[in-house]
Each structure stands twice: as C-alpha cells, then as structure tokens.
C-alpha cells in the first residue's frame, strides 16, 4: 500500500513538529515543502529526507505528487494559503486557529464545498486518544448531566518578544494562539453557548495578554475558561456532572493522564502511555477522510470549526481586540 504523501506550506516550528511526529508513521511521508524563499525550504527538506523543496507556495500547491497539504503559516496567512490549495484541488489540513475570524473560516469552508475538496482544522488535541476517552466517558453518561467545565491554558511567552504572539499585524495575543485550546475543549463537551462573557487585559500593542471567559448554555451549564501568555498556569481541565467529575492532568491538550471520581468515592485512573508529540493523530484522521472520499471529519466538522471561531470573535469583541487588517 502506498504511503500518504504530505506537502507542507511553511517552515516554522509547528511545521517541524508536525513533520517529526508524522515520521513515526510508516504509512505517511513528507513529500514536499514550500516556503517564501528556497533556502528555508531546502533547509527544511534536508532534515526530513529526499523531499521536494519549493521557494513559493504556488509551486507547492501545484505539485502533482502529494495527497494533501498541511498549512503551517502564521494566522493571517491561513485564508490565502488554504484557498489557493483548495482551488488547486488539494485537500488541506490547516493549523489552528483555522482563521483569524469566523468570516474567513466561512469563506474557506465555502471554497472547499465549491471545489469538492476535503478540509479540516488541525486542532490536533481533538484527535488524541485521551480526547477519544473523554468523549466515550461523556457519552456513557456515567457523570450524569454535565454542569461545569473548567480549563486553562497559560504560558509565560509575552516577555519573549515572539512576533506571532505580540504583533497585532500577525493576529497576536493569547486568545487565538492559546485560548483556542480551552474554547475548543468546552465546545467538544457542551457545544455552542447561549451567551458569552469575556474580560481581557491588553498589552501596550493592543493584543490580549490574558482573557477569561464564561460560556453559558441553555441547559444551565457553564464553561469557565482562562488563557494567558503572561505566566505559566497548570493547563488542566475538569468536567463535572451530577454523578462525579473527570480531571484531565497537565497538559490537558497534550497526551496526558486523567482521573474519574464518582460521587460515591469510586476513582478510575487513566494513565498516559502515549509515545511522541501527538500531532500525527490528526494526520491519520485526515488521511482517512481523504482516502474515504469524505470531505470533513465527524470529530471536527466544518460547522464545529466555524462555531469555535464565532466564540472567539465574540470574546474578542467584548475585550476590544481587533486586528489592523480587519474591516
């Protein structure tokens, strides 16, 4: 059986991490890489075997010997890169956040529909084994009615002057880069909220250094979420229902351990036995989608991705975070 061939747009840190993790799969291969300059593409290619290197994204999306493209460029470039690949007939796995806002996300989805090509957000945590266990636990109803979700994601990054995090022109801030993890987690558990209350602290450059959100749901449930790039936080999550609670250990969006504690005192431990980073699981799922002829994954549908972007849009509007390239 032939291997699933990946082309990568972008040569930054996440592109390297994806390529390293995919290299653990015998059934996948990194076949080509595209960068805005050929030197960067050649440097990337030299680390991952005899792959084709291109000095432009246009050349990469035109490459006939690839089965899908992974977009790993900065947030504001996602829409342009994804649409170019889709218009070239290439299935696309796009790094999170999928877009800068819900309008862009909707345009990207519309392009996939128009070209009848597969598209998926690379929210890699959604495809990890412990997230599958979480979904099984929720669907079993052992916790009873879910009333509360807590999740935080904080890293000390603001003082490191990383352009993609601190610059408004690159859609910087904690919310899109870090906050999407707890938001996507809450969406997976509770779905679309009825209302959102958000408060944030902005940097001198006008991006959010820290944002806290309360998502309210029609059945009375709440999700309490925090993200910050000022300090490191536990990065844990809790799902609580009438019959007990599930604790997801640090770091909740990475392969990790969990504990289920029931109201009667019963404790069930879920150890972490995973090897590797975990980025390869989204590659496996997207390859399944593409080879099956489907266009989206039931684990993270187009509607899910757009809904998550709408939650982030609402939170950004409430904290006054608007990027200079947005109308």
Secondary structure, 3 states (H helix, E strand, C coil): CCCEEEEEECCCHHHHHHHHHHCCCCCEEEEEEECCCHHHHHHHHHHCCCCEEECCHHHHHHCCCCCEEEECCCHHHHHHHHHHHHHCCCEEEEECCCCCCHHHHHHHHHHHHHHCCCEEEECHHHHCHHHHHHHHHHHHCCCCCEEEEEEEEECCCHHHCCHHHHCHHHCCCHHHHHHHHHHHHHHHHHCCCCEEEEEEEECCCCCEEEEEEEEECCCCCEEEEEEECCCCCCCCEEEEECCEEEEECCCCCCCCCEEEEECCCCEEEECCCCCCCCCHHHHHHHHHHHHHCCCCECCECHHHHHHHHHHHHHHHHHHCCCCCCCC
